[in-house]
Structure formats: C-alpha cells, structure tokens
Amino acid sequence: MTLKLDGVTKRVGAETHLHDLSLELQPGTFNVLLGRTLAGKTTLMRLMAGLDAPTGGRLFENGRDVTGAPVRRRDVAMVYQQFINYPAMTVYENIASPLRRQALDKAEIDRRVRRTAAMLRIDPYLDRLPGQLSGGQQQRCAIARALVKGAGLLLLDEPLVNLDYKLREELRAELRDIFADGRTTVVYATTEPQEALILGGSVSVLHEGRLLQSGATAAVYHAPATGTVAAVFSDPPMNFIDGILTNDRVALSDGTQLPLSSHERGLPPGPCRIGIRANHLTVLRRSERLVPIRGRVELSEISGSETFIHLSHGGVTLIAREEGVHTHPIGSEIQVYADPDRVFVFSPAGQLVAAPGWRQGRLRNIA
C-alpha cells in the first residue's frame, strides 16, 4: 500500500499535537517513527488507522482519499503497547477472529492461522489461553492476529516496550525477518534510537508534533539535518559544545583545540556548534589524534556492561561512554578524549554543516 499524508494537522482543544505534516510511505516498506514520549507518534498512527480524523490536511491510500474515513473502511491492522488478546479464547481463536469476520471458509482460516502462528513461533501453543503464555508469546499472538488479516498497512505502536530486555531483542530480530518479504507496508513507532537502527528501513524523526527529517535509517543517523534530530537519534543524546571555527581547527570555549578533520576542511570560519556522540567521548586515549577534554564528574551511571559519565565542562554537561562497570566519585576531575574524525559541525542555528562521511548535503560513506 502507498500511504500519503498531505499537510496533516491535529489539534485537541487549544493544543496542536501534529503540525502540517507531510509524508509518503511506499508499498512493502518498513518505516520507523522515532521520537521521544509526546512527540506525536501515537497521534499520527491513529490518523493512519482511521481511529481519529485530522483537523486539517488529507490522507490517501493508494491514491484514494481516506481523510476522515473510519477504520472499518481502511486496509489496516494495528498492534498496541499492551497485549490486547481475548482472554477467554484460545490462541488459535484469537488469531482466527479477524478472518471469521471476513466470512472466509474454514479451510482457508485454518491454513492462514497455522502459517502465521508458525511464522511467529507460537504454533505449539494454539490450544492454550493467552493467560497461559509468557509476555513475549502473548505479544506474538497479538501480532499474529494483526498479521493474519493480510492488511496492506500494519501499524506497530511500541509493541515491545512492555517486554523484558531479552524478549525485546529476540522479537526485534524476528520482526525484521518477518517483514522482509515486502508484502506489507509496516509502520513501527519507538522512542529508542538503537531499536530504529536495528530494524533498519526508513525512519521519520518526530519532535513535539513536527516531522523533522525522513530518509533511510542509516543515512539519517549519520547525517542528522539539525541538532534536534541528532539529539533525538542518539542515546544518550548527542553532546553539544559551542566553538569558533578557523581555517585549521575548532576552538572550544575553554581553550581546547580540535584539529579539523577531512569532512570539516574548507568550511567558512565563524561560530559553530560541535556535536559529539557519547560513544565518541572515551576515557582511554587509544590514539594520539584524540583530543583531551577536562571536566568534573556530576554522575557515574552504570547501564549493563557500560558506564556513562556525566561531566560538567565549560558550563555544559557532557556524557562519555566507558566500557565496563566503573565508579567515578562525584565532584572528581576527569579527562575524556574526543575523536576529531567523529565530530559533527552545526551552525549556531542548529543546521548540519558537516558530519563524518557527509559534506555539503551529500553522503560519501555511511559505513
């Protein structure tokens, strides 16, 4: 299915939830909606599904104007954050329920149910009730019920957010494989940049109800059009430091000098904003080319097998990633190292000027 949104807005009372949003999804593609909580992802999905009508603008399915058309007139299926299954019905009957409403014959229903259940690896549990399944299996059941319809558009609204970490990793990989055949246009909403990168396809970055950038997921990650996109598409958010660009280096406010890398040479001198992702600020100096940046520890945050060090530097807080579990006393001085080859340059207004592998609006290498 081709889905086109043309200047769509959504207002609720005095609040605008979506601002003049235009987007076109091609048939059989996997599309990620990435944004923080309250970015407008669920509002947008509800408009795509026909659960809500836009305040302004128009929506088209395969060229047909469906603006304001109810969900029963749309070729769409949707999966929510919560496991929405019928508790008194077996897994088989849950999956079969949308097919029975289509009045398909018994043999066709059985074929589709068993094929879809096998695809999602829940075929051994078809005779069980949803309450007898694990959380991951229940969500697979909900996805199977949506998938079995064969709808042209499948909407997945943060479907893995309530699962534990191991189950989420497992289902992410499965979902990517399930939709690789390109028979369904899929829209997947998430708050997690890492999830967007794992799923691939195309990404649309939303922030406060505005669509900031769309494109191939890897391309948007490596060349975020603005500082806001870079912050949303980084976890932790990208670090930003004001600087002055000269012919051969960037001078930071504390006197730190970053030599220009190849992607920055030839830029006009003047004020700029430097962007550095947390994984490109390291505690160990692995190369003489790395530039030291001094700061004072505000927080040492352990996340799994990594430690994120929050440090104050020149009036801003930076976050550096350190492999392994480490403790750094609050208030202690620390030195981290920046790689000039991994530095992003933004204008003072926040527009991307240069990025590793990208220059003057063109991607050279996003490996």
C-alpha positions in Angstrom: 0.0 0.0 0.0 1.1 3.6 -0.7 0.1 5.9 2.1 0.4 9.6 1.7 -0.2 12.3 4.3 -0.5 15.8 2.8 -0.2 18.8 5.3 -1.9 16.8 8.1 -2.5 18.7 11.4 -4.2 17.5 14.6 -5.5 19.9 17.2 -7.2 18.9 20.5 -8.7 22.0 22.1 -6.0 24.7 22.2 -3.2 22.2 21.8 -1.7 21.2 18.5 -0.5 17.6 18.5 0.7 17.5 14.9 1.9 20.4 12.8 1.4 20.5 9.0 2.9 17.0 8.5 3.6 15.6 5.0 4.9 12.1 4.5 4.7 9.3 1.8 5.2 5.6 2.5 5.9 3.3 -0.4 4.4 -0.2 -0.8 6.1 -3.0 1.1 8.5 -0.8 3.1 9.4 -0.9 6.7 9.1 2.6 8.3 10.1 3.6 11.8 8.6 6.6 13.6 11.3 7.7 16.1 10.6 10.3 18.8 10.5 10.9 22.5 7.4 10.5 24.5 4.7 13.0 23.4 6.5 13.5 20.0 3.2 12.7 18.2 3.9 9.1 17.2 0.6 7.6 18.5 -1.4 10.5 17.3 0.0 10.0 13.8 -0.7 6.3 13.9 -4.3 6.8 15.0 -4.8 9.1 12.0 -3.2 6.5 9.7 -5.5 3.8 11.1 -8.7 5.9 10.9 -9.3 5.9 14.6 -9.1 9.7 14.6 -9.7 12.3 11.9 -7.2 15.1 11.2 -8.1 18.7 11.9 -6.5 19.7 8.6 -4.8 18.1 5.6 -5.6 14.9 3.7 -4.7 11.2 3.8 -4.5 8.9 0.7 -4.4 5.1 0.5 -3.2 4.0 -3.0 -4.3 7.4 -4.3 -7.8 7.1 -2.7 -8.7 10.0 -0.4 -9.5 8.4 3.0 -9.4 11.6 5.1 -11.8 11.0 7.9 -12.8 7.5 6.7 -13.4 5.2 9.7 -11.1 2.2 10.5 -13.5 -0.3 9.0 -13.1 1.3 5.6 -9.3 1.1 5.8 -7.0 -1.7 4.8 -5.1 -1.5 8.1 -4.2 -3.5 11.2 -2.7 -2.2 14.4 -0.8 -3.6 17.4 -0.5 -1.6 20.6 1.9 -1.5 23.5 -0.3 -3.7 25.7 -1.0 -7.3 24.8 -4.6 -7.0 23.6 -5.9 -10.6 23.3 -9.3 -12.1 24.0 -8.6 -13.9 27.4 -11.4 -16.5 27.1 -10.4 -17.5 23.6 -7.5 -19.9 22.7 -4.5 -18.6 20.8 -6.0 -20.2 17.7 -9.3 -18.4 18.0 -7.6 -15.1 18.8 -5.7 -15.3 15.6 -8.7 -16.6 13.6 -11.1 -13.9 14.9 -10.5 -11.3 12.1 -10.7 -14.0 9.5 -14.1 -15.2 10.8 -15.4 -11.6 10.5 -14.4 -11.8 6.8 -16.5 -14.9 6.4 -13.7 -17.0 5.0 -14.2 -20.7 4.7 -12.9 -23.0 7.4 -10.0 -24.5 5.5 -8.7 -21.1 4.5 -8.9 -19.8 8.0 -7.1 -22.9 9.3 -4.3 -22.5 6.7 -3.7 -18.8 7.4 -3.8 -19.3 11.2 -1.3 -22.1 11.2 1.0 -20.4 8.7 1.1 -17.2 10.7 1.5 -18.9 14.0 4.4 -20.9 12.7 6.0 -17.7 11.3 5.8 -16.2 14.8 6.8 -19.5 16.5 3.7 -19.9 18.6 2.2 -22.8 16.7 2.8 -25.2 19.6 0.5 -23.0 21.8 -2.5 -22.7 19.6 -4.7 -24.6 22.1 -3.7 -22.5 25.1 -5.4 -19.4 26.5 -3.4 -16.2 26.4 -3.1 -16.2 30.2 -1.0 -19.4 29.9 1.6 -17.7 27.7 4.7 -15.7 28.6 4.6 -11.9 27.9 6.6 -12.4 24.6 4.3 -15.2 23.5 1.2 -13.0 24.2 2.6 -10.2 22.1 3.4 -12.6 19.3 -0.3 -13.7 19.5 -1.4 -10.1 19.2 1.0 -9.5 16.2 -0.2 -12.7 14.6 -3.9 -11.6 14.8 -2.9 -8.3 13.1 -0.7 -10.0 10.5 -3.1 -12.8 9.5 -5.6 -10.2 8.1 -3.1 -9.5 5.2 -3.8 -5.8 5.5 -1.9 -3.5 3.2 -0.8 -1.4 6.2 0.4 -2.7 9.6 0.9 -0.2 12.5 3.0 -1.3 15.4 2.8 1.3 18.3 5.9 0.5 20.5 4.9 -3.2 20.6 7.9 -4.4 22.6 8.1 -1.6 25.2 6.5 -3.7 28.0 8.7 -6.8 27.5 11.9 -7.5 29.3 15.2 -6.8 27.6 15.9 -10.3 26.4 12.4 -10.8 24.9 12.6 -7.4 23.2 15.9 -8.3 21.5 14.5 -11.6 20.4 11.4 -10.2 18.9 13.2 -7.3 17.2 15.2 -9.7 15.1 12.2 -11.8 14.3 10.1 -8.8 13.2 12.8 -7.7 10.9 12.8 -11.1 9.2 9.0 -11.5 9.2 8.5 -8.3 7.2 11.5 -8.8 4.8 9.2 -10.2 2.1 7.8 -6.7 1.4 4.2 -7.8 1.2 3.0 -5.3 3.8 3.7 -1.6 4.4 4.8 -1.5 8.1 5.0 1.5 10.4 6.8 0.9 13.7 6.9 3.5 16.5 9.7 3.6 19.0 11.4 6.0 21.4 14.7 4.1 21.1 17.4 5.1 18.6 19.1 1.7 18.9 15.8 -0.1 18.1 15.4 2.1 14.9 19.0 1.2 13.8 18.4 -2.5 14.4 15.2 -2.5 12.5 16.6 -0.5 9.6 14.4 0.5 6.7 13.3 4.2 6.6 12.9 6.5 9.6 10.9 9.6 10.3 12.1 11.6 13.2 9.3 13.4 15.2 9.7 16.0 17.9 6.9 17.9 19.6 4.4 17.1 16.8 6.7 18.1 14.0 8.3 15.9 11.4 12.0 16.9 11.4 13.6 14.5 8.9 12.8 11.4 6.9 15.0 9.0 5.0 16.9 5.8 5.1 17.6 5.0 8.7 21.4 4.7 8.5 21.6 7.9 6.4 19.5 10.0 8.9 21.6 8.6 11.8 24.9 9.5 10.1 23.7 12.9 8.7 21.1 14.4 11.1 19.8 17.6 9.4 19.6 19.5 12.7 20.9 19.4 16.2 17.5 18.4 17.4 17.4 15.3 15.1 20.9 14.4 16.3 19.8 14.7 19.9 16.7 12.5 19.3 18.6 10.0 17.3 21.3 9.4 19.9 21.1 7.6 23.2 22.3 9.3 25.3 21.5 12.5 23.4 24.4 13.9 21.4 26.7 16.3 23.3 26.9 19.9 22.0 29.7 22.4 22.7 29.9 26.0 21.3 33.1 26.7 19.4 34.8 29.0 16.9 35.7 27.5 13.5 39.1 28.7 12.0 41.0 27.5 8.9 42.6 24.5 10.6 40.8 23.9 13.9 37.8 24.5 16.2 38.5 26.4 19.4 36.1 25.5 22.2 35.1 28.0 25.0 37.7 26.6 27.5 40.6 26.8 25.1 40.5 23.2 23.9 41.6 23.0 20.2 40.1 20.3 17.9 42.1 20.0 14.7 39.8 19.9 11.6 39.2 16.5 10.0 38.8 16.0 6.3 35.0 16.4 6.4 35.4 19.9 8.0 38.1 21.4 5.9 37.1 24.4 3.7 34.2 25.4 5.9 33.9 29.2 6.4 35.3 30.5 9.7 33.0 31.6 12.4 30.8 30.5 15.4 29.5 26.9 15.3 28.2 24.1 17.5 30.2 20.9 17.8 28.3 17.6 18.2 29.9 14.5 19.7 28.1 11.3 20.5 28.7 9.7 23.9 30.4 6.7 22.4 32.9 9.0 20.7 34.0 10.5 24.1 36.2 7.9 25.7 38.2 7.7 28.9 41.1 5.8 27.4 43.3 7.5 24.9 43.6 4.9 22.1 45.2 7.2 19.6 47.5 10.3 19.7 45.0 12.0 17.5 42.4 12.0 20.3 42.0 15.4 22.0 41.6 15.7 25.8 38.6 17.5 27.3 38.6 18.2 31.0 35.6 18.2 33.3 34.2 17.4 36.7 32.1 14.3 37.4 28.4 15.0 38.0 27.2 11.4 37.8 28.5 8.0 37.1 25.6 5.9 35.6 26.1 2.2 35.2 23.9 0.6 32.4 24.5 -3.1 31.9 28.1 -3.5 30.9 28.7 0.2 30.2 29.2 3.2 32.4 28.0 6.7 31.3 29.9 9.5 32.9 28.1 12.9 33.1 30.7 15.7 33.4 30.5 19.4 33.6 32.6 21.3 31.0 32.5 25.0 30.4 29.0 25.4 31.7 27.5 22.4 29.8 27.1 18.8 30.7 28.7 16.2 28.5 28.2 12.4 28.6 31.0 10.0 27.9 30.7 6.2 27.5 33.1 3.9 29.2 33.1 0.1 28.6 32.7 -2.0 31.7 31.4 -1.1 35.2 33.3 1.7 36.8 32.8 4.2 39.6 33.9 7.9 39.5 33.4 10.0 42.6 31.0 12.9 42.1 33.0 16.1 42.0 36.2 14.5 40.9 38.1 15.8 38.0 38.2 13.7 34.9 39.7 13.8 31.4 37.9 12.3 28.4 39.1 12.2 24.8 37.3 13.3 21.6 38.0 11.9 18.2 38.1 14.8 15.7 37.2 12.3 12.9 33.8 11.7 14.6 32.8 15.3 15.2 29.6 16.8 13.8 29.5 20.6 12.9 26.3 22.5 13.2 25.6 26.2 12.5 24.7 28.4 15.6 21.0 28.0 14.5 21.4 24.2 14.6 21.6 23.2 10.9 24.1 20.5 10.0 27.2 21.8 8.2 29.5 18.8 8.2 29.4 15.2 9.5 31.8 12.2 9.2 31.2 10.8 5.7 29.0 13.7 4.8 29.6 17.2 3.3 27.5 19.9 1.8 24.4 17.8 1.6 25.9 14.6 0.2 26.6 11.3 1.9 30.1 10.0 0.9 30.2 7.0 3.2 27.9 5.8 5.9 29.6 2.5 6.8 
